[in-house]
Amino acid sequence: MVVNILPTTVKLRDLIRQIRSARTAAEERAIITKECAAIRDSFREEDNDNRCRNVAKLLYIHMLGFPAHFGQLECLKLIASPRFVDKRIGYLGVMLLLDERQDVHLLVTNCLKNDLGHSTQFVSGLALAALGNICSAEMGRDLAPEVEKLLKSSNAFLRKKAALCAVRIIKKVPDLIEVFIPLTKALINERNHGVLLTSVILIREMCDINPDCIIHFKKCIFNLLRVLKNLIMAGYSPEHDVAGCSDPFLQVQLLRLLAVLGKSDAEASEQMNDILAQVATNTETSKNVGNAILYQTVLTIMDIDAESGLRVLAINILGRFLLNSDKNIRYVALNTLLRTVHIDKPAVQRHRNTIIECLADMDISIKKRAMELLFALVNETNVRSVIGELVNFLSTSAPPELKAQLTSTIILLADKHAPTKRWYMDTVLKVLIHGGHYVRDDVVNSVTQSISESPEMYAFIVQRLFLALRDDIAQQPLVQVATWAIGEYGELLVAGPCDIGEPVEVTEKEVVDTLEHIVTGSVCSKVSKYYTLNALMKLSTRFKTESERIQKIIGYFTINTNVELQQRSVEYRTIFKQYDGMRAALLERMPVNATPEKQQPEKTETLLDSAPATQPIVQDKEETQQDSLLNLIGGLVGDTPAPQPAPPTNTAANNDLLMDLLGLDSGPEPAPTPSIPPVTAVNKQGLLVTFNLSHEGEKLKVVAESRNNTTTPITNYVFQAAVPRSIQISLNAASSSTIAPNGTIHQEMLVNNPTKATLKMRVKISYNSGGVPAPEIQETVASFPVSY
């Protein structure tokens, strides 16, 4: 008789000791490879005595990042074992090695069903924990009745685990929400804090998945407020006390649920005002636990329709956070103020000095949030002080990563809120000097446009820019703006002192010397040299004494290796030689035009508004062709004079006359397409989404125009839409995922409504504003025309 004696397996603690003692990664891999081979041999030999130990070692190997998928079926065998130790390791392995994407996990369903009904609460608890981690839609439908039974259990340990398991089930199968709604009222009245905490999480998840549940749970607001008040007023309880606060985890979850129930509901919000004020005033702030509760209180106050005094209290709490020595708390305060500044801007303005102090923080993330918050606070009354602080920040401690955004936004805000043109131009000059090469090209274009729109400031601007250019030609954006201005208004530079600012005396030779130094030197970029060459060409008509010298400088570049410079030089020399009489007219000042950026939204709106009127325009063209044809026929007949162009109302008569002459039946004329008014879908948080409607065959074409009315860019913009089941909708990709300040993007949708049911659309929008995730927007659009 031959007896197969298996070698003694290594214990888990010995394996950990060996792996930790490995000096190199190669030695560690060798140990793990050898142990995995031994574990495979043991699985192959069906070593039941050591299966639990081997799976435990395999889970440790999996945690180190090595493959351990070959132990999945062994985990199923451990789950089926009657021993609790085996079940514990088996369920742990299932949660780590399996997920809903693998078909193997469906084999666990029967074991889970048996263990959910086990007489031992710890076995049932293991099954609930595993189901809450790996539940799929199929498993959720099969095991929902067992979870529902455990929610009714008298055992608090099982009820709290069943509530968390129900959260996973309704996420996978939203239709099962109706099964768990009746049980939640009893759970809210629980005295056990664990059950109460998990039931609040379950209710909030229901409201997030199905907003219709909010109406049902608003009846429970009184009970939730009573629980929250008891937590605030309760004395010391060693079972629930955390750093002097009574069960802060439950307080935070209650506050989050109240924010959901009180949103856009004045009556519900009024019930919460007193309790929220008590939480805000009675919570201890010396520990992070209290700060966490206060932070969630602030978010709740800002989400509901709270009274103005309570909102001011919430913003003052964030102001106190800004004075905290902990950088994380200061960052959270700035982040929250940035998200809520549009709700109560005057209250945030009171903390402007503290926010400005945050610009001097060593942490770049705090600098960035403080900078973006100051952008949002700028208005006509404080523009001088705030922009002055931002310019000072640009010149002293602004990190290079922030300078591009900082310079662009300063110019934008200064242009929008400038008290005087003089102040605006001074600010622009400071930004160009201190911003250096971080100033974007669009800022250069914007500044030149603003200069051209200020005729009364030409002399002052060109003198200040020339002085700055003479001192430093290393800042390329400054060089480009200055050379452009000198080329346009150079004669004012040498005309003598202007009425504004200090007197400056400059000669034509000094100006040409400076421009020659730029265009022939190696410091400036190619683009700056293009600007300078253009400026010299324009000055050839303004500086009579330096015209020949300018012609020689331009001729120097006819053999330059840079193709652009060479081409410009050759073209300009051709003007000198062959078209000298036209040179003065060709090189006149650029005319003053309206700012293109300001015109662009108006053009877009005009195009969209006039889109439905396209058909009548084509009809007018057809009328003209018909009139011409009638003239031709009248000339042939000889007794019919050429008709005058008829108004649109006589088009049908003209058609009938033409068809009668040709012996044809014109038939009924199609009616012109009626104009469809646009539908406003969303207008909140500075975001305006408008639906422009038109027909495309039997389908409705909806163009969603999203407009950013804030001063910060919107990134990662995602627009989603849903319609009732009887209606089909297809969404095309958006024109962009980024919306610049005062910019727009478009996204087309095709809606097929064969049953002509009432069209309702649920939209969901998520995005980042200034790099910060903005509150998600969910709206129901039901204002479509009846015919749709």
C-alpha positions in Angstrom: 0.0 0.0 0.0 1.5 3.3 -1.2 0.6 6.4 0.9 1.1 9.9 -0.7 2.5 12.1 2.0 2.2 15.8 1.1 5.0 18.1 2.2 4.3 20.4 5.1 3.1 23.8 3.9 4.6 27.0 5.0 2.6 29.1 7.5 1.4 32.5 6.5 3.5 34.3 9.0 6.6 32.4 7.8 5.8 33.4 4.2 5.5 37.0 5.2 8.8 36.9 7.1 10.6 35.4 4.1 9.2 37.9 1.6 10.1 40.8 3.9 13.6 39.5 4.3 14.2 39.5 0.6 16.9 42.0 -0.4 16.1 42.4 -4.0 12.9 42.4 -6.2 14.3 39.3 -8.0 14.7 37.4 -4.8 11.1 38.4 -3.7 9.8 37.1 -7.1 11.6 33.9 -6.7 10.1 33.3 -3.2 6.6 34.0 -4.4 7.0 31.9 -7.6 8.1 28.9 -5.5 5.3 29.3 -3.1 2.7 29.7 -5.8 3.9 26.5 -7.4 3.5 24.7 -4.0 0.0 26.1 -3.6 -1.0 24.9 -7.0 0.3 21.4 -6.2 -1.7 21.4 -3.0 -4.9 22.5 -4.8 -4.3 19.8 -7.4 -4.0 17.1 -4.7 -7.2 18.3 -3.0 -5.5 18.9 0.3 -8.5 19.9 2.4 -6.6 20.3 5.6 -4.4 23.1 4.2 -6.8 24.7 1.8 -7.7 27.5 4.1 -4.0 28.3 4.9 -3.1 28.2 1.2 -5.9 30.6 0.2 -4.9 33.0 2.9 -1.3 33.0 1.6 -2.6 33.5 -1.9 -4.6 36.5 -0.8 -1.4 38.0 0.7 0.4 37.3 -2.6 -2.5 39.0 -4.5 -2.2 42.1 -2.2 1.5 42.3 -3.3 0.3 42.6 -6.9 1.1 39.1 -8.2 -1.5 37.0 -10.1 -3.7 34.8 -7.9 -6.7 34.0 -10.1 -6.1 30.3 -9.9 -7.5 30.3 -6.4 -11.0 31.5 -7.3 -12.6 28.0 -7.3 -10.8 27.1 -4.0 -12.5 30.1 -2.5 -15.9 28.7 -3.6 -15.0 25.4 -1.9 -14.2 27.2 1.4 -17.5 29.0 1.3 -19.3 25.7 1.0 -17.5 24.4 4.1 -19.5 24.1 7.3 -16.6 25.6 9.3 -16.7 29.3 10.1 -12.9 29.7 9.7 -13.1 28.4 6.2 -16.1 30.5 5.3 -14.4 33.6 6.6 -11.3 33.1 4.4 -13.5 32.0 1.5 -15.7 35.1 1.5 -12.6 37.3 1.9 -11.1 35.6 -1.1 -14.4 36.0 -3.1 -14.4 39.7 -2.3 -10.8 40.2 -3.4 -10.5 37.8 -6.4 -13.9 38.0 -7.9 -16.1 40.7 -9.3 -19.3 41.0 -11.3 -17.4 41.0 -14.7 -16.4 37.3 -14.2 -18.9 34.5 -14.8 -17.5 32.5 -11.9 -19.1 34.8 -9.4 -22.6 33.5 -10.4 -21.6 30.2 -8.8 -21.6 31.9 -5.4 -25.3 32.8 -5.6 -26.6 29.5 -4.1 -24.0 29.6 -1.2 -24.9 33.2 -0.5 -28.6 32.3 -0.4 -28.0 29.5 2.1 -25.8 31.6 4.3 -28.1 34.6 4.4 -30.6 32.3 6.1 -28.0 30.8 8.5 -28.9 30.6 12.1 -25.6 32.1 13.1 -25.5 35.9 12.8 -21.8 36.0 11.9 -22.2 33.6 9.0 -25.1 35.7 7.7 -23.0 38.8 8.2 -20.2 37.3 6.1 -22.7 36.6 3.3 -24.1 40.2 3.5 -20.6 41.7 3.3 -19.7 39.6 0.3 -22.9 40.4 -1.5 -22.4 44.1 -0.8 -19.1 43.9 -2.6 -19.6 41.6 -5.6 -23.4 41.9 -6.2 -24.4 42.0 -9.9 -27.8 42.8 -11.4 -28.6 39.0 -11.6 -27.6 38.3 -8.0 -29.4 41.4 -6.8 -32.7 40.2 -8.3 -32.2 36.7 -6.9 -31.2 37.6 -3.4 -33.2 40.8 -2.8 -36.0 38.9 -0.9 -33.4 37.5 1.6 -31.9 40.9 2.2 -35.4 42.3 2.7 -36.1 39.6 5.4 -32.8 40.5 7.2 -33.8 44.2 7.2 -36.9 43.2 9.2 -34.8 41.1 11.6 -34.7 41.9 15.3 -30.9 41.6 15.3 -29.3 45.1 14.9 -26.0 43.5 13.7 -27.8 42.0 10.7 -30.0 45.0 10.0 -27.1 47.4 9.5 -25.3 45.0 7.2 -28.5 44.4 5.3 -29.0 48.1 4.8 -25.5 48.5 3.3 -26.1 45.5 1.1 -29.4 47.1 -0.1 -27.4 50.1 -1.2 -25.4 47.9 -3.6 -28.5 46.2 -4.8 -30.4 49.3 -5.7 -27.4 50.7 -7.5 -27.3 47.6 -9.7 -31.1 47.2 -10.0 -32.9 50.6 -9.5 -36.3 48.9 -10.0 -35.9 47.3 -6.6 -36.0 50.6 -4.8 -39.8 50.1 -4.4 -39.1 46.9 -2.4 -37.0 48.7 0.3 -38.9 52.0 0.6 -41.5 50.7 3.1 -38.8 49.4 5.4 -36.9 52.7 5.7 -39.4 54.5 7.9 -38.9 51.9 10.7 -35.2 52.1 10.3 -35.2 55.9 10.8 -36.7 55.4 14.3 -34.0 53.0 15.4 -32.0 53.7 18.5 -29.0 51.7 17.4 -26.6 54.2 15.8 -25.1 51.6 13.4 -28.6 50.8 12.0 -29.5 54.5 11.9 -26.3 55.4 10.1 -26.7 52.7 7.4 -30.4 53.5 6.9 -29.6 57.2 6.3 -27.0 56.2 3.7 -29.6 53.9 2.1 -32.2 56.7 1.9 -29.8 59.2 0.4 -28.8 56.6 -2.2 -32.4 56.1 -3.1 -32.9 59.8 -3.5 -29.9 60.1 -5.7 -30.9 57.2 -8.0 -34.6 58.1 -8.2 -35.5 61.8 -7.4 -39.1 60.8 -7.1 -38.2 59.2 -3.7 -37.4 62.7 -2.3 -41.1 63.5 -2.1 -41.7 60.3 -0.1 -38.9 60.9 2.4 -39.7 64.6 2.9 -42.3 63.3 5.4 -39.4 62.0 7.5 -37.6 65.4 7.9 -39.0 65.9 11.4 -37.7 62.6 12.6 -34.3 63.2 11.1 -34.1 66.7 12.7 -35.1 65.1 16.0 -32.2 62.6 15.8 -29.8 65.3 14.8 -30.9 67.5 17.7 -30.5 64.7 20.2 -26.9 64.1 19.0 -26.1 67.8 19.5 -27.6 68.0 22.9 -26.6 64.6 24.2 -24.0 64.4 26.9 -20.9 62.4 27.0 -21.4 58.8 25.7 -18.3 56.7 25.6 -19.8 54.3 23.0 -20.3 57.1 20.4 -17.9 59.9 21.5 -15.1 60.8 19.0 -12.9 63.7 20.2 -15.7 65.3 22.2 -18.4 65.0 19.4 -21.3 62.6 19.7 -21.2 60.2 16.7 -19.8 62.6 14.0 -20.3 60.0 11.3 -24.0 59.9 11.9 -24.2 63.7 12.1 -22.4 64.1 8.8 -24.7 61.6 7.0 -27.8 63.2 8.4 -26.6 66.6 7.2 -26.0 65.2 3.7 -29.5 63.7 3.6 -31.1 66.9 4.8 -29.3 68.8 2.0 -30.9 66.5 -0.6 -34.4 66.7 1.0 -34.3 70.5 1.4 -33.0 71.5 -2.0 -35.3 73.8 -3.9 -38.0 73.4 -1.2 -38.6 76.6 0.9 -41.0 74.8 3.4 -38.6 72.0 4.1 -35.7 74.4 4.4 -37.5 76.5 6.9 -37.9 73.4 9.2 -34.1 72.9 9.1 -33.0 76.4 9.8 -33.1 76.3 13.6 -31.4 72.9 13.9 -28.7 73.9 11.4 -28.0 77.1 13.3 -27.6 75.0 16.5 -25.2 72.6 14.8 -23.1 75.6 13.5 -22.9 77.3 16.9 -22.6 74.3 19.3 -20.0 72.2 17.5 -16.5 72.3 18.9 -13.9 73.5 16.4 -10.7 72.6 18.2 -10.6 69.2 16.7 -10.8 68.0 13.1 -13.9 66.0 13.9 -15.8 69.2 14.7 -14.4 70.9 11.6 -15.8 68.0 9.5 -19.3 68.5 10.9 -19.1 72.2 10.4 -17.9 71.8 6.8 -20.9 69.5 6.0 -23.2 71.9 7.8 -22.0 74.7 5.5 -22.6 72.6 2.4 -26.1 71.7 3.6 -26.9 75.4 4.3 -25.7 76.4 0.8 -27.7 73.6 -0.9 -31.1 74.3 0.7 -33.1 77.5 0.5 -31.8 78.7 3.8 -32.5 82.2 5.2 -29.9 84.9 4.5 -28.6 85.1 8.1 -27.9 81.4 8.1 -26.0 81.7 4.8 -23.9 84.5 6.3 -23.2 82.3 9.3 -22.0 79.5 7.0 -19.7 81.8 5.1 -18.3 83.1 8.4 -17.5 79.6 9.4 -15.5 79.2 6.2 -13.8 82.5 6.9 -12.7 81.0 10.3 -11.4 78.0 8.4 -9.1 80.3 6.4 -7.4 81.3 9.6 -6.7 77.7 10.6 -3.0 76.6 10.7 -3.9 73.4 8.9 -3.4 73.8 5.1 -6.0 71.1 4.3 -8.7 73.1 6.2 -7.7 76.3 4.4 -7.8 74.6 1.0 -11.2 73.1 1.8 -12.5 76.5 2.9 -11.3 78.2 -0.3 -12.7 75.4 -2.4 -16.1 75.7 -0.8 -16.1 79.5 -1.0 -15.4 79.2 -4.7 -18.3 76.9 -5.2 -20.7 79.0 -3.2 -19.6 82.6 -4.0 -22.4 83.0 -6.5 -25.0 82.4 -3.8 -24.1 85.2 -1.5 -21.2 87.3 -2.9 -21.5 90.2 -0.4 -20.9 87.8 2.5 -17.8 86.4 0.9 -16.5 89.9 0.2 -16.2 90.5 4.0 -13.4 87.9 4.0 -11.5 89.4 1.0 -8.5 90.5 3.0 -8.1 87.0 4.5 -8.3 85.5 1.0 -5.7 87.9 -0.3 -3.4 86.8 2.5 -3.7 83.2 1.2 -1.9 84.3 -2.0 1.3 84.4 0.1 0.9 80.8 1.2 3.7 78.4 0.3 1.3 75.8 -1.0 0.6 76.2 -4.7 -2.9 74.6 -4.5 -3.9 77.2 -1.9 -2.5 80.0 -4.1 -4.5 78.8 -7.0 -7.8 78.6 -5.2 -7.3 82.0 -3.5 -6.5 83.5 -6.9 -9.6 82.0 -8.6 -11.8 83.1 -5.7 -10.5 86.7 -6.0 -11.4 86.5 -9.7 -15.0 85.8 -8.7 -15.1 88.7 -6.2 -14.0 91.4 -8.6 -16.7 94.1 -9.2 -16.9 97.8 -10.1 -16.4 98.9 -6.5 -13.3 96.9 -5.6 -11.6 96.4 -9.0 -8.8 98.8 -8.1 -7.8 97.1 -4.9 -8.3 93.5 -5.9 -6.6 93.8 -9.3 -3.8 95.7 -7.6 -3.3 92.7 -5.3 -3.4 90.3 -8.2 -0.8 92.3 -10.1 1.4 92.4 -7.0 1.0 88.6 -6.7 2.0 88.3 -10.4 5.1 90.3 -9.8 6.2 88.7 -6.6 5.2 85.2 -5.7 3.0 83.8 -8.5 4.2 80.3 -9.5 5.0 79.9 -13.3 2.1 77.4 -13.6 -0.4 80.1 -12.7 0.9 83.1 -14.6 -0.8 82.3 -17.9 -4.2 82.1 -16.3 -3.5 85.0 -14.0 -2.5 87.4 -16.8 -5.4 86.5 -19.1 -8.0 86.9 -16.3 -6.6 90.2 -15.0 -6.8 91.7 -18.5 -10.4 90.3 -18.9 -11.6 91.6 -15.5 -9.8 95.0 -16.0 -11.5 95.5 -19.3 -14.9 94.5 -17.9 -14.8 96.6 -14.7 -12.3 99.4 -15.5 -13.2 102.7 -13.8 -11.1 104.7 -16.3 -9.2 104.1 -19.5 -6.1 105.4 -17.9 -6.3 102.9 -15.1 -6.9 100.1 -17.6 -3.9 100.9 -19.7 -1.7 101.2 -16.6 -2.9 97.8 -15.5 -2.3 96.3 -19.0 1.3 97.7 -19.0 2.0 96.2 -15.6 0.7 92.8 -16.7 2.8 92.9 -19.8 5.9 93.8 -17.9 5.5 91.3 -15.0 3.8 88.5 -17.0 6.7 88.1 -19.3 6.4 85.3 -21.9 3.6 83.7 -19.9 1.1 86.2 -21.5 -0.9 84.4 -24.1 -1.3 85.4 -27.7 -5.0 86.0 -27.3 -4.2 88.6 -24.6 -1.8 90.4 -27.0 -4.6 90.6 -29.6 -7.2 91.7 -27.0 -4.9 94.5 -25.8 -4.2 95.8 -29.3 -7.9 95.9 -30.0 -8.6 97.8 -26.7 -5.9 100.3 -27.6 -7.4 100.9 -31.1 -10.7 101.6 -29.4 -9.3 104.5 -27.3 -8.4 107.4 -29.6 -8.1 109.8 -26.7 -5.4 107.7 -25.1 -3.2 107.1 -28.2 -0.4 109.5 -27.3 -0.3 108.4 -23.6 -0.3 104.7 -24.5 2.4 104.9 -27.2 4.7 106.9 -24.9 4.3 104.5 -22.0 4.8 101.5 -24.1 7.9 103.0 -25.8 9.5 103.8 -22.4 8.8 100.2 -21.2 10.2 98.8 -24.5 13.4 100.9 -24.3 14.0 99.5 -20.8 13.4 95.8 -21.5 13.0 93.9 -24.8 13.1 90.5 -23.2 9.4 90.4 -22.6 8.0 89.3 -26.0 4.3 90.1 -25.4 5.3 93.6 -24.3 7.5 93.9 -27.4 4.7 92.8 -29.7 2.1 95.2 -28.2 4.6 98.1 -28.1 5.9 97.7 -31.7 2.3 97.4 -32.9 1.3 100.7 -31.1 4.5 102.5 -32.3 3.8 101.4 -35.9 0.2 102.7 -35.7 0.7 105.9 -33.7 4.4 106.6 -33.9 3.9 110.2 -35.0 2.2 111.0 -31.7 5.3 109.6 -29.9 7.6 112.3 -31.4 4.9 115.1 -31.4 5.8 116.3 -27.9 4.3 115.7 -24.4 0.7 114.6 -24.2 -2.0 116.0 -22.0 -1.9 112.8 -19.8 1.0 111.7 -17.6 4.5 113.0 -17.4 6.1 114.7 -20.4 8.2 112.5 -22.7 10.6 113.8 -25.4 11.5 111.3 -28.0 13.1 111.8 -31.5 12.4 109.8 -34.6 16.0 108.5 -34.6 15.6 107.1 -31.0 12.5 105.2 -32.1 14.1 103.8 -35.2 17.2 102.9 -33.2 15.1 100.9 -30.7 13.2 99.1 -33.4 16.4 98.3 -35.3 17.9 96.9 -32.2 14.9 94.6 -31.8 14.7 93.4 -35.4 18.4 92.8 -35.9 19.2 91.4 -32.4 19.0 87.8 -31.2 17.0 88.5 -28.0 13.5 88.7 -29.5 11.4 85.9 -31.0 10.5 85.6 -34.7 7.0 86.8 -34.1 8.2 89.9 -32.4 10.5 90.6 -35.4 7.4 90.3 -37.7 5.6 92.9 -35.6 8.8 95.1 -35.6 9.2 94.9 -39.4 5.6 95.9 -39.9 6.0 98.8 -37.5 9.1 100.0 -39.4 7.2 99.9 -42.7 4.3 101.9 -41.3 6.8 104.5 -39.8 8.3 105.0 -43.2 5.2 107.2 -44.0 5.2 108.9 -40.6 8.9 109.6 -40.1 10.0 111.6 -43.2 13.6 112.1 -42.0 14.1 108.4 -41.3 12.4 107.0 -44.4 15.6 106.1 -46.3 17.1 104.4 -43.2 14.0 102.4 -42.7 14.1 101.3 -46.3 17.7 100.1 -45.8 16.8 98.2 -42.6 13.9 96.4 -44.4 16.1 95.6 -47.4 18.6 93.9 -45.1 16.1 91.0 -44.6 15.6 90.2 -48.3 18.3 87.5 -47.9 17.3 86.4 -44.4 17.1 82.7 -43.8 13.7 83.1 -42.2 11.1 82.7 -45.0 8.5 84.9 -43.3 10.9 87.8 -42.7 12.3 87.5 -46.2 8.9 87.5 -47.9 7.7 90.5 -45.9 10.9 92.4 -46.7 10.7 91.6 -50.4 7.1 92.7 -50.5 7.8 95.9 -48.7 10.7 96.8 -51.0 8.4 96.2 -54.0 6.0 98.8 -52.5 8.9 101.2 -52.1 10.1 100.8 -55.7 6.9 100.2 -57.8 4.0 101.5 -55.7 5.6 104.4 -53.7 2.7 106.7 -54.7 0.3 104.3 -53.0 2.4 103.7 -49.9 0.8 106.3 -47.7 -2.7 105.1 -48.4 -1.7 101.4 -47.9 -0.1 102.1 -44.6 -2.8 104.2 -42.9 -3.9 103.5 -39.4 -6.1 100.6 -38.8 -9.8 101.6 -38.5 -11.5 101.4 -35.1 -13.8 98.4 -35.0 -15.9 96.8 -32.3 -14.3 94.1 -30.3 -14.7 90.7 -32.1 -15.1 88.9 -28.8 -18.0 91.1 -27.9 -19.7 90.6 -31.2 -19.3 86.8 -31.4 -22.1 85.9 -28.9 -24.5 88.3 -30.7 -23.7 86.8 -34.1 -24.3 83.3 -32.7 -27.7 84.3 -31.3 -28.7 86.0 -34.5 -27.8 82.9 -36.6 -29.7 80.6 -34.2 -32.7 82.9 -34.0 -32.9 83.3 -37.8 -32.5 79.6 -38.5 -36.2 78.8 -38.7 -36.7 81.6 -41.2 -34.5 79.9 -43.8 -37.4 78.7 -45.8 -39.0 82.1 -46.4 -35.7 83.4 -47.7 -35.6 80.6 -50.3 -39.1 81.4 -51.2 -38.2 85.0 -52.0 -35.5 83.8 -54.3 -38.1 81.6 -56.1 -40.4 84.6 -56.4 -37.7 86.6 -58.2 -37.1 83.7 -60.6 -40.8 83.5 -61.3 -41.0 87.2 -61.9 -38.2 87.0 -64.4 -39.9 84.1 -66.2 -43.2 86.1 -66.3 -41.3 89.0 -67.9 -39.9 86.6 -70.5 -43.4 85.3 -71.3 -44.9 88.8 -71.4 -42.3 89.8 -74.0 -43.1 86.9 -76.2 -46.9 87.4 -76.0 -46.5 91.2 -76.7 -49.7 92.3 -74.9 -48.7 91.7 -71.3 -46.5 94.3 -69.7 -43.7 93.2 -67.4 -45.2 92.9 -63.9 -43.6 94.7 -61.0 -42.2 92.6 -58.1 -45.1 91.5 -56.0 -45.2 91.4 -52.2 -44.9 88.0 -50.6 -48.7 87.9 -50.0 -49.3 87.8 -53.8 -46.9 84.8 -54.4 -49.8 82.4 -54.8 -51.5 84.6 -57.4 -48.2 84.8 -59.4 -47.8 81.1 -59.3 -51.3 80.5 -60.5 -50.8 83.0 -63.4 -47.6 81.3 -64.4 -49.1 77.8 -64.2 -52.1 79.0 -66.3 -49.9 80.4 -69.0 -47.9 77.1 -69.1 -51.1 75.0 -69.0 -50.1 73.3 -65.7 -51.9 72.7 -62.4 -50.0 74.5 -59.7 -51.8 72.7 -56.8 -51.8 73.9 -53.2 -48.7 75.9 -52.2 -46.8 74.5 -49.1 -47.1 76.7 -46.1 -43.9 78.3 -44.8 -42.2 76.6 -41.9 -43.3 78.3 -38.7 -40.6 79.8 -36.4 -39.9 77.6 -33.4 -39.0 79.6 -30.2 -35.9 78.3 -28.3 -36.4 76.4 -25.0 -34.4 77.3 -21.9 -33.4 74.1 -20.3 -30.9 75.2 -17.6 -30.1 78.6 -16.2 -28.2 78.2 -12.9 -24.6 78.5 -11.5 -23.7 80.8 -14.3 -24.5 78.2 -17.0 -27.2 78.8 -19.6 -28.4 75.8 -21.7 -30.8 76.6 -24.6 -32.5 74.1 -26.9 -32.9 75.3 -30.5 -35.5 73.2 -32.3 -36.0 72.3 -35.9 -37.4 69.4 -38.0 -35.2 66.9 -39.7 -37.6 64.6 -41.6 -39.9 62.9 -39.1 -37.5 63.6 -36.2 -37.0 66.6 -34.0 -33.5 68.1 -34.2 -32.4 69.7 -30.9 -29.2 71.8 -30.7 -28.2 72.3 -27.1 -26.3 75.6 -26.8 -24.3 75.7 -23.5 -23.1 79.2 -22.6 -20.6 80.0 -19.8 -21.7 83.3 -18.2 -19.0 83.2 -15.5 -15.4 84.6 -15.5 -13.8 81.2 -15.0 -13.4 78.5 -17.7 -15.5 75.4 -17.6 -13.7 72.1 -18.3 -14.6 68.4 -18.5 -18.2 69.4 -19.5 -20.5 66.5 -19.9 -24.1 66.9 -21.0 -26.5 63.9 -20.8 -30.2 63.7 -21.7 -32.9 61.0 -21.2 -36.5 60.8 -22.5 -39.5 58.4 -21.7 -39.3 54.9 -23.0 -41.8 55.5 -25.8 -39.4 58.2 -27.3 -35.9 57.5 -28.8 -33.0 60.0 -28.5 -29.5 60.0 -30.0 -26.8 62.4 -28.8 -23.9 63.5 -31.0 -20.6 64.5 -29.5 -20.3 68.1 -28.2 -18.3 70.6 -30.2 -15.9 70.8 -27.2 -15.6 69.8 -23.5 -14.2 73.2 -22.5 -16.2 76.5 -22.4 -14.3 79.7 -22.2 -15.7 82.6 -20.1 -18.7 84.1 -22.1 -18.1 81.3 -24.7 -20.5 78.7 -26.0 -20.4 75.1 -27.3 -23.1 73.1 -29.1 -24.3 69.5 -29.0 -26.9 68.1 -31.4 -29.7 65.6 -30.5 -32.2 63.8 -32.7 -35.5 62.9 -31.0 -37.9 60.4 -32.6 -41.4 60.5 -31.1 -43.5 58.1 -33.2 -46.4 58.0 -30.7 -46.6 61.8 -30.4 -46.4 61.5 -26.7 -45.8 64.6 -24.5 -42.0 65.3 -24.7 -40.2 65.6 -21.5 -36.4 65.5 -21.2 -34.3 64.9 -18.1 -30.9 66.5 -18.4 -27.8 65.9 -16.3 -24.7 68.2 -16.5 -21.4 67.8 -14.7 -18.3 69.9 -15.2 -15.3 71.6 -13.5 -15.3 75.3 -12.9 -11.9 76.8 -12.5 -10.5 73.3 -11.9 -13.0 72.6 -9.1 -15.9 70.0 -9.5 -19.1 72.1 -9.6 -22.3 70.8 -8.1 -24.1 68.5 -10.5 -27.1 69.9 -12.3 -30.2 67.8 -12.9 -33.3 69.4 -14.5 -36.5 68.2 -16.1 -37.4 70.1 -19.3 -41.1 70.0 -20.0 -41.6 73.3 -21.9 -41.4 71.9 -25.4 -44.1 73.0 -27.8 -47.3 70.9 -27.7 -46.7 69.6 -31.2 -43.6 67.8 -30.1 
